[in-house]
Amino acid sequence: MSYPKIFQAEIEEDHNRFVVNIFAVENAAIVFFNEKNQMLLGTLAVAMPQLDRRRSVSSILLGERNAIITKVLAERLAVLFDKMVLVSTHLSGDLEKEGRQVLMKLLQKTVKKIEV
C-alpha cells in the first residue's frame, strides 16, 4: 500500500453538512470531523487499539466541549483501522447534540468505503 492516503466524506442532515477528512499513514491516522466545509481543530483525542484488537484505550488531549463523542469516535476508529488514531471534532454550540448522532452515521458511512 502506498501512503499517505487522504479521504473525505460528507453527510447532510436537516440542512446541515458534516464532513470527515482522514489523513492516514502506515501506522496512524489523523481524522477531522467538522461541520460545513470548515476544517478546524476542535476537541482532540488519541486512541490506540489493544492487543486483542477488539478494544482500544483513549485520552482527551485538548478541549472538553465534545469530549465524549470525540473519545468514542477515536476508540472505534482505532479498532477499525487497527492503528493509532488522532481525532478532532469541531461542532458549533447549536449543533452539539444532534451533531453527535450525525457524526456516528458519518463514521459508519465512511468506514464502509475505505481501507487505511
N, C-alpha and C positions, 0 to 999 in steps of 0.2 A: 504494500500500500504506500501511496505517496502522501506525504504530509508537508505542510499543513492542509487541513480540509476546512472549508468555510461553507456554512449553510445558513439559510434564512427561511423562516416560515411565518405566516401570519394568520390570524383568525379575526373575524368581525362579529361582535355581539352587541345588540342594542345600539347600533350606530357608533360603537367604539372599536377601534382597531388595536389589537395587541400583537406584538412582534417578538420573535425569538431569533437571536443571532448566536451561532455556535462557531467557535474557532477551536479546532481540535488539532493537537499534536500527538505524537506517538504514545506518550504516557499520561496525557491530561487533556482536559477540555475547559475552555472558558466560555460561559454562557450568559448572555444578557437577555433578560425579559423586560420589555418596555411597552408602553402604550404609544399609540400613534406611530410615528416613524422617527421618534427621538431615541438615540442611543445615549442614555445617561447612566452613570454609575449610581447604583442605589444600595440597598441593604445587601451586604456581601457575606456569603457563607462558603466554606470549603468542606468537602466531603471526600472520604476515601472508602473504597469497598473493603469489607472484612475478608479474611481468608476463605470463608465459606461461600463467598460471592452471592449471598442472599441478603446480607445486611450491610449497612455502612455506618460510619461514625462521622459526625459533622460538628462544626463550630461556627458561630457567627463571628465574623471579623470586624464588621463595620455596620452601624445602623441598628435600629430597633423597630422601625415602623412596620416593615413587612417581614419580621424575623421568622415567624412560624412558617409561612409559605416558602420563604427562601430556603430554610433548612430542609423542608420536605422535598422541594424540587432538587436540591443538591444531593440529598440522600438517594432519591430514586434514580437520578442520572448517573451517579457513581456506580450503582449496582447494574444499571442497564448497559453502560459503556465499559464497565469493569476497569475503570481508571479514576484517578483523582480528578475532581471537578470543582471549579470555582464558579459560583453562580451569583449574579447580581439581579435584583428585581427593583424596578422603579415604577411605582404607581402613584398617581396623584391622589390626594386625600379623598376625593369624592368617588373614586373607583376602587378603593381598597377592598371592600367587602366582596363586591361582585367580581372584581379582577382576580381574586384568588381562585375562584372556580374556573374562570376562563383560562387562567394560566395552566391549570391542570389539564383542561381539554387540549390546549395548545401543545403541552408536553406529549400527550397521547398521540396527537396527530403527527407530531414531529418525529418521534422515535420509530414510527412505522415506516418512515421514508428514508431514514439514513442509517449508516453504519459508520461509527467513528472509531 
